[in-house]
Amino acid sequence: MRLQVLGCGDAFGSGGRFNTCFHVDAPDHAFLIDCGASALIAIRRFGVEPNRIRTVFLTHLHGDHFGGLPWLILDGQLVSGREAALTVVGPTGTAERLQAAMEVLFPGSSTAERRFKVEVVEMEAGPSIAVEGVTATAFAVRHPSGAPSHALRLECDGRVLSYTGDTEWVEALIEAGRGADLMIAEGYTLERPVKFHLDWATLKRRLPEIGPKRLMLTHMSPEMIAHTPDGYIAAEDGLVIDL
């Protein structure tokens, strides 16, 4: 499997980076982890085939993490000629929020006839679910978004990928990331506390309990972008990691 960072910026485009979106290419399919507002632009920029994406896993329902879905769906309908179903996996409230976003941005688009099906699967923290060859487990985190916010642990083709999403430190991150082949974590600041966000100093202290094989920090503020990485991979738009 191969992961490519399509977007690793914060909500405000710090460093000129796209909103959060990670593309995972497995032998038989591909999926996205989050789909921020700029996702389709990044898909075009980095030459990703959108019709090969079967599933989109969402951590939470802020625009910089799910706001690209209307464009991805409309691209499939109007430009890329998508025929395969697209499954969106997110927290409770995803179906309602997606419909609302599509109607605000493109009135009538949520009910337009398409050649492909958009299926929304809403998952709760705790029990694992299997979707398109991926076993997904959600963990409750602390980041208000008008719906539950989750960290995700995804298992596919013998690899484990975890992602904190946006959150301040919660103990659930230990289990979400334990022993993962790659843990993607928010590293918003170096050590300055920001409510509902994760700083590198706090995460670094707890890393021995998590024990990921590799760690990548994302969603970084300007101070973190300028910081020389010490014990982590610094995410950059376009970066590719083999899993």
C-alpha distance (Angstrom), angle and dihedral (degrees) to the residues before:
residue distance angle dihedral
M1 . . .
R2 3.76 . .
L3 3.79 128.4 .
Q4 3.77 121.2 -157.0
V5 3.77 123.3 -170.8
L6 3.81 106.5 -130.5
G7 3.78 92.1 172.6
C8 3.80 134.3 1.8
G9 3.80 103.2 164.6
D10 3.76 129.6 120.3
A11 3.80 121.5 -113.2
F12 3.81 91.1 -82.4
G13 3.80 100.0 52.1
S14 3.80 95.7 -111.4
G15 3.79 109.9 -168.8
G16 3.80 90.8 12.4
R17 3.79 91.0 -76.9
F18 3.79 128.1 153.8
N19 3.80 120.7 -111.9
T20 3.80 118.6 -89.2
C21 3.80 116.0 -61.3
F22 3.81 130.0 138.3
H23 3.81 122.4 -169.3
V24 3.81 118.5 -153.0
D25 3.79 116.8 -166.1
A26 3.79 113.6 -161.8
P27 3.83 125.4 178.4
D28 3.81 96.0 -94.9
H29 3.79 104.4 23.4
A30 3.77 146.1 -0.4
F31 3.77 133.9 -127.6
L32 3.79 139.9 -173.7
I33 3.77 128.8 -131.1
D34 3.79 105.0 -148.6
C35 3.77 122.3 -15.6
G36 3.80 109.8 -140.5
A37 3.78 123.6 -165.6
S38 3.82 93.6 -88.3
A39 3.82 95.4 47.0
L40 3.80 98.5 111.2
I41 3.82 91.2 50.0
A42 3.82 88.8 52.8
I43 3.81 91.2 46.4
R44 3.80 88.5 56.8
R45 3.82 93.6 41.6
F46 3.80 93.9 54.3
G47 3.80 98.1 37.9
V48 3.80 98.2 -114.0
E49 3.82 116.6 164.6
P50 3.83 103.4 -125.3
N51 3.80 95.3 -162.6
R52 3.81 91.0 61.2
I53 3.81 90.3 61.8
R54 3.79 106.0 99.1
T55 3.79 101.2 170.8
V56 3.77 139.6 28.8
F57 3.82 116.8 -159.7
L58 3.81 113.8 -159.2
T59 3.79 126.8 -158.7
H60 3.81 95.8 -168.0
L61 3.76 144.2 -19.2
H62 3.79 105.6 -101.1
G63 3.80 114.6 125.3
D64 3.80 94.3 -114.9
H65 3.81 88.5 59.0
F66 3.82 105.1 36.0
G67 3.81 106.4 10.4
G68 3.81 94.3 99.6
L69 3.80 94.0 66.8
P70 3.83 96.7 89.4
W71 3.82 90.2 55.5
L72 3.82 92.7 45.5
I73 3.80 90.7 51.7
L74 3.80 94.6 44.6
D75 3.80 91.0 46.9
G76 3.79 88.8 56.2
Q77 3.78 90.7 48.7
L78 3.81 100.9 42.7
V79 3.81 109.8 19.3
S80 3.80 116.6 17.2
G81 3.80 97.7 39.9
R82 3.76 95.6 -129.4
E83 3.80 117.6 -167.0
A84 3.82 103.8 164.9
A85 3.78 118.4 88.5
L86 3.81 119.5 -99.5
T87 3.79 117.2 -143.5
V88 3.81 119.6 -158.1
V89 3.80 114.5 -161.8
G90 3.78 115.9 -167.3
P91 3.79 145.8 132.1
T92 3.78 125.2 -65.5
G93 3.79 108.1 -65.2
T94 3.81 96.3 36.9
A95 3.81 96.2 116.7
E96 3.80 93.6 51.0
R97 3.81 94.1 44.4
L98 3.80 93.3 47.5
Q99 3.79 92.0 51.4
A100 3.81 90.8 47.9
A101 3.80 92.2 49.0
M102 3.78 92.4 50.4
E103 3.79 92.4 49.0
V104 3.80 93.6 48.0
L105 3.80 93.4 48.3
F106 3.82 100.2 34.6
P107 3.84 112.6 12.1
G108 3.78 111.7 -139.1
S109 3.79 94.1 16.4
S110 3.79 96.5 109.3
T111 3.81 92.6 63.7
A112 3.80 99.5 34.0
E113 3.80 117.2 126.9
R114 3.81 113.3 -103.0
R115 3.79 136.7 -179.0
F116 3.79 89.6 -127.8
K117 3.76 136.0 51.7
V118 3.79 124.5 -117.5
E119 3.80 108.8 -153.2
V120 3.80 120.9 -171.0
V121 3.80 118.1 -155.2
E122 3.79 114.5 -169.2
M123 3.78 114.6 -156.4
E124 3.78 132.5 -169.7
A125 3.78 128.3 -144.4
G126 3.80 111.9 -88.5
P127 3.79 117.2 30.5
S128 3.80 119.1 73.6
I129 3.79 121.7 -125.0
A130 3.81 130.9 -162.5
V131 3.80 118.3 -133.8
E132 3.82 124.9 170.9
G133 3.79 94.3 -24.9
V134 3.81 94.9 -43.9
T135 3.80 123.5 110.0
A136 3.80 107.1 -149.2
T137 3.79 128.4 -167.3
A138 3.80 122.7 -175.3
F139 3.81 125.7 -152.5
A140 3.80 123.7 -162.7
V141 3.81 113.8 -113.7
R142 3.80 135.8 177.5
H143 3.80 112.2 -101.4
P144 3.83 117.9 111.7
S145 3.80 111.6 -132.6
G146 3.81 104.4 150.0
A147 3.81 88.9 -93.6
P148 3.81 135.2 45.1
S149 3.80 114.6 -60.1
H150 3.79 119.7 -146.0
A151 3.76 145.2 -167.4
L152 3.80 110.5 -141.5
R153 3.79 134.4 -140.9
L154 3.81 112.1 -166.4
E155 3.80 124.4 -171.4
C156 3.79 119.6 -167.1
D157 3.80 135.0 154.1
G158 3.79 92.1 -6.4
R159 3.81 94.7 -52.2
V160 3.80 130.1 109.5
L161 3.78 121.2 -145.8
S162 3.79 121.8 -179.2
Y163 3.77 132.3 -173.1
T164 3.79 128.0 -171.8
G165 3.78 95.6 -155.3
D166 3.80 111.3 -157.4
T167 3.80 113.8 -35.2
E168 3.75 146.3 122.6
W169 3.79 114.2 -111.4
V170 3.81 114.1 -61.0
E171 3.80 126.4 169.3
A172 3.81 90.6 -120.8
L173 3.82 88.8 75.1
I174 3.80 88.9 73.1
E175 3.78 93.1 62.9
A176 3.79 93.8 36.7
G177 3.79 92.3 57.9
R178 3.80 102.8 28.3
G179 3.81 110.1 140.3
A180 3.80 93.4 -19.1
D181 3.79 118.1 167.4
L182 3.80 85.5 -131.4
M183 3.77 127.4 9.2
I184 3.79 115.8 -165.3
A185 3.78 110.4 -160.2
E186 3.74 135.8 179.6
G187 3.79 109.9 -110.9
Y188 3.77 100.3 179.9
T189 3.80 98.6 159.5
L190 3.79 136.7 10.6
E191 3.80 96.6 -120.0
R192 3.80 106.6 -37.7
P193 3.82 109.8 116.4
V194 3.80 114.9 -121.9
K195 3.79 114.9 -178.4
F196 3.80 113.5 -108.1
H197 3.82 92.8 7.8
L198 3.81 134.1 93.7
D199 3.79 125.9 -118.0
W200 3.80 124.2 -154.9
A201 3.82 95.5 -123.6
T202 3.81 92.3 58.8
L203 3.79 94.0 45.3
K204 3.80 92.3 45.9
R205 3.81 91.7 56.0
R206 3.81 90.9 54.2
L207 3.80 99.2 41.6
P208 3.83 94.8 97.8
E209 3.82 87.8 62.7
I210 3.80 91.9 51.1
G211 3.79 100.1 40.9
P212 3.81 101.6 -168.5
K213 3.80 115.5 -178.7
R214 3.79 90.1 -132.1
L215 3.79 132.6 9.3
M216 3.77 129.2 -155.6
L217 3.80 123.6 -173.0
T218 3.79 120.5 -147.1
H219 3.82 141.2 165.6
M220 3.80 89.4 53.4
S221 3.79 128.0 177.6
P222 3.83 119.5 -133.2
E223 3.83 91.1 -92.2
M224 3.80 91.2 55.8
I225 3.79 93.5 44.9
A226 3.81 87.8 55.8
H227 3.83 93.2 46.9
T228 3.81 117.6 100.4
P229 3.83 106.9 -118.4
D230 3.79 113.2 -107.4
G231 3.77 111.3 -174.5
Y232 3.78 99.5 -13.7
I233 3.79 142.6 72.5
A234 3.79 111.0 -109.7
A235 3.79 109.6 -134.6
E236 3.79 117.9 -125.3
D237 3.78 129.0 178.8
G238 3.80 107.8 -93.5
L239 3.81 95.7 19.8
V240 3.82 113.3 146.1
I241 3.82 124.1 -152.8
D242 3.79 124.6 -175.9
L243 3.80 112.7 -139.1
